[in-house]
Amino acid sequence: MSSCAGVQSALDPAGSEADAVATLFWVMVAGGGLIWLLVVGLVIYASRLQKAPVSESTAGKVILFGGGIFPIVVLTALLAYAVWLMPAMRPWFGGEGEGLRRIEITGEQFWWRVRYLDASGAVLHEAANEVHMPVGERVLFLLKAKDVIHSFWIPSIGGKMDAIPGRTNELQLEATKPGSYRGICAEFCGTSHALMAFTVQAMEAEEFDRWLASAGPRQTAAADVTGAHPGLSLFLQNGCSACHTIDGTPAQGEIGPNLSAFGTRPTIAAGTLANTTDNLVRFIQYPDAIKPGVRMPGFSMLPRDEVTAIAAYLKGLE
């Protein structure tokens, strides 16, 4: 795959904002290329074709027009075009986000908490490291950070914006093509900064509505898990529920990622590994070896068959 295409390329736009960024890039490349060709042409002319010396008056005119007027005209035109495109690259309708779908994104070391909100701000669904959004509709992302500054960026859909502790930044994005895309943290935030990715599923609006309706929190079950999957019993016995939530179970921890429907996620550890049982076993036992600086404790003391049972249970969550 070429460097100008793919699930993480700003030059292969799948959003209206990314399309404006790509347009500006290609215009700048074309403008720069024309200037380069002109300069190279003048150098070749002066060094190869023009044998006779030029007068002082001619030299002064070349300096004035070539070194002064021409760059000013070209750069002013490019700047004016960039300013004209700015509203499309970063829509900002201060206070006019009413009526838009709202998704709250919180950056944490080193993963993303994703909450889908209703008009009143109530949480409809919570997930981690995976964002679903409708195609053809502008979405209001409410960006927050729990620990340090992070930067939320989906190159194929739009520009990036910082998530800063203690405040909420607003970013509006509109996907134009269905598909799966890759988002990243674009601000150095610690040891595993490079291992803090997330997936974006852009889907038709009707499909998104059906997904959100089916993904809502399930009724919390009673504390008695007799007869439940052995992996769930081990999950609860070993304290995993102190940090993680699984809808419909007694596991209601809020420190770490929500693991409801974990089996449907394509990756684990914020895009670090493919979501397979073997990789999940490795991550449960040695998380810091896979993702340095991660705050999840390792469970290498557990027998492997118990860890495998927990992994199998999590993989079955849909």
C-alpha positions in Angstrom: 0.0 0.0 0.0 1.4 3.4 -0.9 2.1 6.0 1.7 -0.7 8.2 0.3 -3.4 5.7 1.1 -4.6 3.5 3.9 -6.5 3.6 7.2 -4.2 6.2 8.7 -3.5 8.6 5.8 -4.6 12.2 5.7 -4.1 12.0 2.0 -6.8 9.4 1.6 -9.6 11.3 3.1 -12.8 9.7 4.4 -14.1 12.9 6.1 -15.0 16.4 5.1 -12.3 18.0 7.3 -9.6 15.6 6.1 -10.7 16.3 2.5 -10.0 20.0 3.0 -6.6 19.2 4.6 -5.7 16.9 1.7 -6.8 19.6 -0.8 -4.6 22.2 0.9 -1.6 19.8 0.9 -1.9 19.2 -2.8 -2.3 22.9 -3.6 0.8 23.7 -1.5 2.7 20.9 -3.3 1.7 22.2 -6.7 2.6 25.8 -5.7 6.0 24.7 -4.3 6.7 22.5 -7.3 6.0 25.4 -9.7 8.4 27.7 -7.7 11.0 25.0 -7.7 10.8 24.5 -11.4 11.1 28.3 -12.0 14.1 28.5 -9.7 15.8 25.5 -11.4 15.0 27.0 -14.8 16.6 30.3 -13.9 19.7 28.5 -12.5 20.1 26.5 -15.7 19.5 29.6 -17.8 22.1 31.6 -15.9 24.7 28.9 -15.7 24.3 27.2 -19.1 22.5 29.5 -21.6 23.2 33.1 -20.6 26.9 33.6 -21.5 27.1 37.3 -21.7 27.1 39.4 -18.4 23.9 41.3 -17.6 23.7 45.0 -16.7 23.4 46.2 -13.2 19.9 47.5 -14.0 18.8 44.1 -15.2 20.3 42.4 -12.2 18.4 44.8 -9.9 15.1 44.0 -11.7 15.7 40.3 -11.3 16.3 40.7 -7.6 13.3 42.9 -7.1 10.8 40.8 -9.1 12.3 37.3 -8.4 13.3 37.8 -4.8 10.7 40.2 -3.7 7.5 40.7 -5.7 7.1 37.1 -7.0 7.5 35.4 -3.5 5.1 38.0 -2.0 2.4 37.4 -4.6 2.7 33.6 -4.5 2.9 33.3 -0.7 0.0 35.7 -0.3 -2.1 33.7 -2.7 -1.3 30.5 -0.9 -2.0 32.0 2.5 -5.3 33.5 1.3 -6.4 30.0 0.0 -5.4 28.4 3.3 -7.4 30.9 5.3 -10.3 30.4 3.0 -10.2 26.7 3.6 -9.8 27.0 7.4 -13.6 26.8 8.2 -13.8 23.5 6.4 -10.7 22.1 8.1 -11.8 23.0 11.6 -15.5 23.8 11.9 -16.1 26.0 14.9 -19.6 27.1 15.6 -19.2 28.2 19.2 -22.3 27.2 21.1 -23.9 25.7 18.0 -23.1 22.1 18.8 -26.7 21.6 19.9 -28.5 18.7 18.2 -25.2 17.0 17.2 -24.4 13.4 18.2 -22.0 13.7 21.2 -19.1 11.3 22.0 -16.9 12.0 25.0 -13.3 10.9 24.6 -11.0 10.7 27.6 -7.3 10.1 27.1 -5.6 8.1 29.8 -2.2 6.5 30.0 -2.3 4.7 27.6 -5.8 4.1 26.3 -9.0 6.0 25.3 -12.2 5.9 27.3 -15.2 6.4 24.8 -18.6 7.4 26.1 -21.7 7.9 23.9 -23.9 10.6 25.3 -27.5 11.6 24.8 -28.8 15.2 24.5 -28.8 15.6 28.3 -25.3 14.3 28.8 -26.2 10.9 30.2 -24.0 8.0 29.1 -25.7 5.6 26.7 -22.8 3.3 26.2 -19.1 3.1 27.3 -16.3 1.4 25.4 -12.6 1.7 25.1 -10.2 2.2 22.2 -12.9 1.9 19.6 -15.1 4.7 18.2 -18.2 4.2 16.1 -19.6 7.2 14.2 -22.3 7.7 11.5 -21.5 8.7 8.0 -22.8 11.9 6.6 -23.5 13.4 10.1 -21.4 15.9 12.0 -20.3 14.5 15.4 -19.3 16.6 18.4 -16.3 15.0 20.2 -15.8 16.2 23.8 -12.1 15.7 24.5 -10.8 15.3 28.0 -7.7 13.9 29.7 -7.3 12.3 33.1 -3.5 12.5 33.6 -1.4 14.3 31.0 -2.0 16.1 27.7 -3.0 13.7 24.9 -3.9 14.6 21.3 -6.9 12.9 19.6 -6.3 12.4 15.8 -8.1 10.4 13.1 -6.0 11.3 10.1 -8.4 9.9 7.5 -11.4 11.8 8.9 -10.1 15.1 10.3 -7.5 17.2 12.1 -6.2 16.6 15.6 -6.9 18.4 18.8 -5.3 18.2 22.3 -7.1 16.6 25.3 -6.0 18.6 28.3 -6.6 17.7 32.0 -9.1 20.0 33.7 -10.9 21.2 30.6 -13.1 20.0 27.7 -12.1 20.7 24.1 -14.7 20.4 21.4 -13.9 18.9 18.0 -16.5 18.4 15.2 -15.9 15.7 12.6 -17.9 14.3 9.7 -17.1 11.0 8.1 -18.0 10.8 4.4 -17.2 7.1 3.6 -18.0 3.9 5.6 -15.0 1.9 6.7 -12.6 1.1 9.4 -9.9 3.7 10.2 -7.1 4.1 12.6 -6.7 6.9 15.2 -3.7 7.8 17.3 -2.5 9.9 20.1 -0.4 12.7 18.5 1.1 14.2 21.7 3.9 12.5 23.6 2.3 11.4 26.8 4.7 8.9 28.3 6.5 5.6 27.8 3.9 3.9 25.7 2.7 6.9 23.7 3.3 5.1 20.5 1.1 2.2 21.7 -2.0 4.3 22.2 -4.1 3.8 19.0 -7.8 3.2 18.5 -10.0 2.1 15.7 -12.8 4.1 14.1 -15.8 2.4 12.5 -17.7 4.7 10.2 -21.1 3.3 9.3 -24.3 4.5 7.8 -26.5 6.4 10.2 -29.2 3.7 10.3 -26.7 1.1 11.1 -25.1 3.3 13.7 -28.5 3.8 15.4 -29.0 0.0 15.5 -25.5 -0.6 16.9 -25.9 2.0 19.6 -29.3 0.6 20.6 -27.9 -2.9 20.9 -24.7 -1.8 22.7 -26.4 0.0 25.6 -25.7 -1.2 29.1 -27.3 -4.5 30.1 -29.0 -5.0 33.3 -26.6 -5.7 36.1 -26.8 -9.3 37.3 -27.0 -10.4 40.9 -23.8 -11.1 42.8 -24.4 -14.8 42.7 -22.5 -16.2 39.7 -23.0 -19.9 40.4 -23.1 -21.8 37.2 -21.6 -18.9 35.2 -18.6 -19.2 32.8 -15.6 -20.3 34.8 -13.7 -17.4 33.4 -16.1 -15.0 34.9 -15.7 -16.6 38.3 -11.9 -16.3 38.0 -12.2 -12.8 36.8 -14.2 -11.8 39.9 -12.1 -13.9 42.3 -8.8 -12.4 41.2 -9.8 -8.8 41.6 -10.2 -7.8 37.9 -13.6 -6.4 38.7 -12.0 -3.7 40.9 -10.9 -2.0 37.8 -13.1 -3.2 34.9 -16.8 -3.2 34.1 -18.6 -6.0 32.3 -22.2 -5.1 31.7 -24.7 -7.6 33.2 -22.2 -8.9 35.8 -21.1 -7.9 39.3 -17.9 -6.5 37.7 -18.4 -2.7 37.9 -15.0 -1.2 38.3 -14.3 2.2 36.7 -10.6 2.6 36.8 -9.7 0.6 33.7 -11.3 0.1 30.3 -14.9 -1.2 30.1 -14.7 -4.8 28.8 -18.3 -5.2 27.7 -18.4 -6.7 24.2 -14.6 -7.1 24.4 -14.7 -10.0 22.0 -15.8 -7.8 19.1 -12.8 -5.5 19.3 -10.1 -6.0 16.7 -7.2 -5.3 19.0 -6.2 -5.3 22.7 -4.1 -2.8 24.7 -5.1 0.2 22.5 -4.1 -1.2 19.2 -0.9 -2.9 20.4 -1.9 -6.5 19.6 -4.5 -8.4 17.6 -7.4 -9.6 19.8 -6.5 -13.3 20.0 -6.7 -15.6 23.1 -2.9 -16.1 23.1 -2.2 -12.4 23.0 -4.7 -11.7 25.7 -3.1 -14.4 27.9 0.3 -12.7 27.4 -1.1 -9.3 28.2 -2.8 -10.4 31.4 0.3 -12.1 32.6 2.9 -9.5 31.5 1.3 -6.2 30.6 4.3 -4.1 31.3 6.5 -6.2 29.1 4.1 -5.6 26.2 3.2 -2.0 27.0 5.8 -0.3 29.1 4.4 2.1 31.8 0.9 0.6 31.7 -0.9 0.9 35.0 -2.4 -2.6 34.9 -0.7 -5.0 37.3 0.6 -8.3 35.9 -0.9 -11.6 36.9 2.0 -13.9 36.2 1.4 -15.6 39.5 -1.8 -17.2 38.3 -1.7 -20.7 36.8 -1.8 -20.5 33.0 -5.0 -22.5 32.7 -6.8 -19.9 34.9 -5.5 -17.0 32.8 -6.6 -18.9 29.7 -10.1 -19.4 31.1 -10.3 -15.6 31.8 -9.1 -14.8 28.3 -11.6 -17.3 26.7 -14.4 -15.7 28.7 -13.4 -12.2 27.6 -13.1 -13.3 24.0 -16.6 -14.6 24.1 -18.1 -11.3 25.2 -20.1 -9.8 22.3 
